[in-house]
Amino acid sequence: MIDFACKEFRVEDVIKCALNLTKADLKVMKYFLNETEQWVDTDSLSKVLKLDISTIQRSVKKLHEKEILQRSQQNLDGGGYVFRYKIHSRAKIKNIIMTVVNSWADRLGQELEKWENVG
């Protein structure tokens, strides 16, 4: 828990908020954090997490765009391909989150400057 003045925050809540994740997105991310060396496709992930395939696809797309997940294309013998995903390092993810948190702090500082100079 993080105690910020009048409220405590769980680190998981800060991560969820900083990355703008849904519950499903967070569930997918947590799965990958526990399986750091494994490349997984969306079909397998859907079965393991018992979530609809479209939910999984949205989540991995979002996590890939936010650079939380790496993506690899596996070409199929009969044609076509499937994407497989793996998590980036915790250090990289921490840096992404800290960038967002520092941006929040900067914006708060700007708002406090405005507040201080009113009246």
Backbone as JSON, one array per atom type, in Angstrom:
{
  "sequence": "MIDFACKEFRVEDVIKCALNLTKADLKVMKYFLNETEQWVDTDSLSKVLKLDISTIQRSVKKLHEKEILQRSQQNLDGGGYVFRYKIHSRAKIKNIIMTVVNSWADRLGQELEKWENVG",
  "N": [[0.83, -1.19, 0.0], [0.37, 2.26, -0.67], [0.64, 5.23, 1.01], [-0.88, 8.15, 0.53], [-1.13, 11.16, 1.61], [-4.22, 11.5, 2.48], [-5.23, 9.09, 1.73], [-4.9, 5.6, 1.02], [-3.25, 3.63, -1.42], [-3.23, 0.69, -3.33], [-0.48, -0.8, -4.96], [-1.12, -2.19, -7.27], [-3.52, -0.94, -7.98], [-2.61, 1.59, -8.69], [-1.04, 0.93, -10.9], [-3.02, -0.09, -12.61], [-4.61, 2.19, -12.98], [-2.7, 4.06, -13.98], [-1.98, 2.9, -16.4], [-4.38, 2.8, -17.6], [-6.09, 0.49, -17.52], [-8.5, -2.14, -17.95], [-10.34, -4.47, -15.85], [-10.08, -6.97, -17.06], [-7.85, -6.5, -18.71], [-5.89, -6.13, -16.76], [-5.93, -8.64, -15.57], [-4.94, -10.22, -17.66], [-2.38, -9.07, -17.93], [-1.3, -9.71, -15.41], [-1.22, -12.48, -15.62], [0.78, -12.8, -17.58], [2.92, -11.68, -16.18], [3.44, -13.65, -14.37], [4.27, -15.65, -16.01], [6.81, -15.22, -17.32], [8.7, -16.1, -19.23], [7.37, -17.26, -21.29], [5.88, -17.52, -24.51], [2.7, -16.75, -25.69], [-0.35, -17.47, -27.38], [-3.46, -15.85, -28.33], [-5.68, -17.58, -28.32], [-4.95, -19.75, -26.64], [-4.55, -18.29, -24.29], [-7.13, -17.32, -23.83], [-8.45, -19.68, -23.14], [-7.05, -20.5, -20.82], [-7.45, -18.33, -19.04], [-10.15, -18.22, -19.03], [-11.71, -16.34, -20.42], [-13.55, -14.52, -22.87], [-12.58, -14.78, -26.29], [-12.54, -12.42, -27.82], [-12.32, -10.48, -25.85], [-9.81, -11.09, -24.8], [-8.26, -10.58, -27.09], [-8.62, -7.8, -27.39], [-7.43, -6.94, -25.02], [-4.7, -7.86, -25.21], [-3.94, -6.44, -27.45], [-4.13, -3.77, -26.55], [-2.25, -3.87, -24.43], [0.04, -4.47, -25.87], [0.26, -2.18, -27.5], [0.81, -0.32, -25.53], [3.31, -1.05, -24.91], [3.73, -3.03, -23.03], [3.5, -5.69, -23.56], [5.35, -7.87, -25.71], [5.28, -8.75, -29.17], [5.14, -11.49, -31.4], [5.19, -12.9, -34.63], [3.95, -15.91, -35.8], [4.24, -17.92, -38.48], [1.96, -20.03, -40.16], [1.88, -23.44, -41.31], [-0.04, -24.12, -43.3], [-0.57, -21.71, -44.41], [-1.26, -18.29, -43.58], [-1.09, -16.79, -40.27], [-0.28, -16.52, -36.77], [-0.36, -14.45, -33.93], [1.86, -14.27, -31.19], [2.44, -13.63, -27.75], [4.47, -12.03, -25.24], [5.62, -10.89, -22.08], [7.2, -7.7, -21.47], [10.16, -6.66, -19.66], [9.98, -6.22, -16.07], [11.29, -3.93, -15.27], [11.16, -2.26, -17.53], [8.39, -1.91, -17.69], [7.94, -0.65, -15.24], [9.28, 1.79, -15.76], [7.6, 2.86, -17.74], [5.24, 3.24, -16.27], [6.17, 5.01, -14.3], [6.74, 7.23, -15.85], [4.16, 8.07, -16.53], [3.14, 8.61, -13.93], [4.89, 10.64, -13.12], [4.16, 12.57, -14.95], [1.57, 13.09, -14.08], [2.22, 14.26, -11.59], [3.56, 16.55, -12.47], [1.46, 17.88, -13.79], [-0.23, 18.31, -11.6], [1.37, 20.06, -10.14], [1.3, 22.29, -11.87], [-1.42, 22.93, -11.75], [-1.63, 23.59, -9.03], [-0.03, 25.84, -9.0], [-1.63, 27.61, -10.5], [-3.83, 27.69, -8.79], [-2.66, 28.83, -6.52], [-2.15, 31.39, -7.42], [-4.58, 32.59, -7.77], [-6.91, 35.05, -6.88]],
  "CA": [[0.0, 0.0, 0.0], [1.05, 3.54, -0.69], [-0.16, 6.2, 1.76], [-0.74, 9.49, -0.04], [-1.86, 12.14, 2.41], [-5.44, 11.05, 3.15], [-5.73, 7.87, 1.11], [-3.93, 4.57, 0.7], [-3.42, 3.02, -2.73], [-2.48, -0.52, -3.62], [0.35, -0.61, -6.14], [-1.89, -2.72, -8.4], [-4.49, 0.09, -8.38], [-1.85, 2.65, -9.37], [-0.68, 0.38, -12.2], [-4.26, -0.16, -13.4], [-5.0, 3.56, -13.33], [-1.66, 4.7, -14.79], [-2.0, 2.32, -17.74], [-5.77, 2.83, -18.06], [-6.44, -0.9, -17.79], [-9.73, -2.73, -17.44], [-10.09, -5.65, -15.02], [-9.6, -8.03, -17.95], [-6.48, -6.15, -19.11], [-5.04, -6.38, -15.6], [-5.86, -10.09, -15.41], [-4.03, -10.68, -18.71], [-1.04, -8.61, -17.57], [-0.84, -10.5, -14.26], [-0.88, -13.81, -16.13], [2.09, -12.72, -18.23], [3.94, -11.41, -15.16], [3.75, -14.94, -13.74], [4.78, -16.53, -17.07], [7.68, -14.26, -18.0], [9.5, -16.67, -20.31], [6.5, -18.0, -22.19], [5.15, -16.85, -25.59], [1.35, -17.3, -25.64], [-1.29, -16.92, -28.36], [-4.72, -15.41, -27.72], [-6.58, -18.72, -28.13], [-4.5, -20.43, -25.41], [-4.79, -17.36, -23.17], [-8.57, -17.32, -23.62], [-8.8, -20.93, -22.44], [-6.44, -20.5, -19.48], [-8.06, -17.3, -18.2], [-11.61, -18.37, -19.12], [-12.27, -15.09, -20.91], [-13.91, -14.56, -24.29], [-11.45, -14.52, -27.18], [-12.52, -11.0, -28.22], [-11.82, -9.74, -24.68], [-8.36, -11.33, -24.78], [-7.66, -9.87, -28.23], [-8.6, -6.36, -27.06], [-6.45, -6.72, -23.95], [-3.32, -8.0, -25.68], [-3.7, -5.32, -28.37], [-3.88, -2.59, -25.72], [-0.99, -4.05, -23.7], [1.12, -4.37, -26.86], [0.38, -0.77, -27.88], [1.41, 0.39, -24.4], [4.64, -1.64, -24.8], [3.79, -3.94, -21.89], [3.72, -6.99, -24.18], [6.05, -8.02, -26.99], [4.5, -9.58, -30.09], [5.89, -12.23, -32.41], [4.32, -13.53, -35.63], [4.29, -17.29, -36.14], [3.61, -18.31, -39.74], [1.39, -21.38, -40.12], [2.24, -24.27, -42.46], [-1.07, -24.06, -44.34], [-0.81, -20.3, -44.75], [-1.73, -17.46, -42.47], [-0.17, -16.61, -39.15], [-0.87, -16.25, -35.45], [0.51, -13.65, -33.07], [2.15, -14.79, -29.86], [2.81, -12.51, -26.89], [5.31, -12.24, -24.07], [5.73, -9.63, -21.34], [8.49, -7.02, -21.38], [10.71, -6.74, -18.31], [9.35, -5.39, -15.04], [11.99, -2.63, -15.27], [10.58, -1.46, -18.62], [7.02, -1.57, -17.3], [8.07, 0.35, -14.17], [9.61, 3.07, -16.39], [6.39, 3.35, -18.4], [4.34, 3.7, -15.21], [6.76, 6.19, -13.66], [6.56, 8.35, -16.79], [2.78, 8.53, -16.35], [3.01, 9.18, -12.59], [5.6, 11.92, -13.12], [3.31, 13.49, -15.72], [0.5, 13.49, -13.15], [2.81, 15.17, -10.61], [3.8, 17.82, -13.16], [0.16, 18.55, -13.99], [-0.67, 18.77, -10.28], [2.16, 21.25, -9.84], [0.77, 23.39, -12.68], [-2.73, 23.3, -11.2], [-1.4, 24.25, -7.75], [0.46, 27.19, -9.34], [-2.83, 28.39, -10.85], [-4.62, 27.84, -7.55], [-1.94, 29.74, -5.64], [-2.16, 32.75, -7.97], [-5.96, 33.09, -7.9], [-7.46, 35.82, -5.79]],
  "C": [[0.87, 1.25, 0.0], [0.13, 4.53, 0.0], [0.12, 7.57, 1.17], [-1.67, 10.41, 0.71], [-3.05, 11.5, 3.11], [-5.97, 9.74, 2.59], [-4.6, 6.89, 0.86], [-4.27, 3.95, -0.64], [-2.64, 1.72, -2.77], [-1.68, -0.26, -4.89], [-0.39, -1.09, -7.39], [-2.91, -1.7, -8.91], [-3.8, 1.23, -9.13], [-1.48, 2.19, -10.78], [-1.89, 0.38, -13.12], [-4.67, 1.24, -13.88], [-3.99, 4.21, -14.27], [-1.69, 4.2, -16.23], [-3.39, 2.31, -18.36], [-6.25, 1.43, -18.46], [-7.81, -1.26, -17.25], [-9.36, -3.89, -16.52], [-9.53, -6.79, -15.86], [-8.15, -7.76, -18.38], [-5.5, -6.48, -17.98], [-4.87, -7.88, -15.38], [-4.88, -10.7, -16.43], [-2.59, -10.31, -18.35], [-0.48, -9.45, -16.42], [-0.47, -11.92, -14.69], [0.53, -13.8, -16.73], [3.21, -12.44, -17.22], [4.35, -12.69, -14.44], [4.36, -15.94, -14.72], [5.77, -15.75, -17.93], [8.45, -14.82, -19.18], [8.67, -17.3, -21.42], [5.85, -17.08, -23.23], [3.78, -17.53, -25.68], [0.49, -16.65, -26.72], [-2.62, -16.63, -27.67], [-5.69, -16.57, -27.46], [-6.23, -19.46, -26.83], [-4.81, -19.57, -24.18], [-6.27, -17.31, -22.81], [-9.01, -18.54, -22.81], [-8.28, -20.93, -21.01], [-7.16, -19.53, -18.55], [-9.59, -17.35, -18.18], [-12.29, -17.03, -19.42], [-12.55, -15.25, -22.4], [-12.72, -14.15, -25.15], [-11.38, -13.04, -27.6], [-12.02, -10.11, -27.08], [-10.3, -9.87, -24.61], [-7.68, -10.55, -25.9], [-7.57, -8.37, -27.97], [-7.51, -6.07, -26.03], [-5.02, -6.82, -24.44], [-2.97, -6.88, -26.67], [-3.34, -4.06, -27.58], [-2.52, -2.71, -25.02], [0.21, -4.0, -24.65], [1.33, -2.91, -27.26], [1.03, 0.06, -26.78], [2.82, -0.13, -24.09], [4.83, -2.46, -23.53], [4.09, -5.35, -22.41], [4.54, -6.86, -25.45], [5.18, -8.91, -27.86], [5.41, -10.22, -31.12], [4.89, -12.89, -33.35], [4.83, -14.93, -35.93], [3.52, -17.66, -37.4], [3.16, -19.76, -39.65], [1.73, -22.12, -41.4], [1.25, -24.14, -43.61], [-1.37, -22.65, -44.81], [-1.38, -19.56, -43.55], [-0.69, -17.39, -41.36], [-0.97, -16.42, -37.87], [0.15, -15.41, -34.68], [0.65, -14.34, -31.73], [2.71, -13.62, -29.05], [3.64, -12.96, -25.7], [5.47, -10.88, -23.39], [7.14, -9.03, -21.47], [8.97, -7.13, -19.93], [9.94, -5.84, -17.34], [10.0, -4.0, -15.0], [11.41, -1.71, -16.34], [9.18, -1.0, -18.25], [7.03, -0.51, -16.2], [8.37, 1.73, -14.77], [8.41, 3.69, -17.09], [5.44, 3.95, -17.37], [4.88, 4.97, -14.56], [6.66, 7.43, -14.56], [5.16, 8.94, -16.63], [2.61, 9.22, -14.99], [3.72, 10.53, -12.52], [4.83, 12.98, -13.91], [2.16, 14.0, -14.85], [1.04, 14.53, -12.16], [3.07, 16.54, -11.24], [2.5, 18.59, -13.36], [-0.39, 19.07, -12.67], [0.08, 20.03, -9.89], [1.65, 22.47, -10.6], [-0.57, 23.87, -12.13], [-2.58, 24.01, -9.85], [-0.84, 25.66, -7.95], [-0.72, 28.1, -9.68], [-3.64, 28.7, -9.61], [-4.0, 28.87, -6.63], [-2.09, 31.19, -6.12], [-3.55, 33.33, -8.16], [-6.28, 33.9, -6.66], [-6.51, 36.65, -5.08]]
}
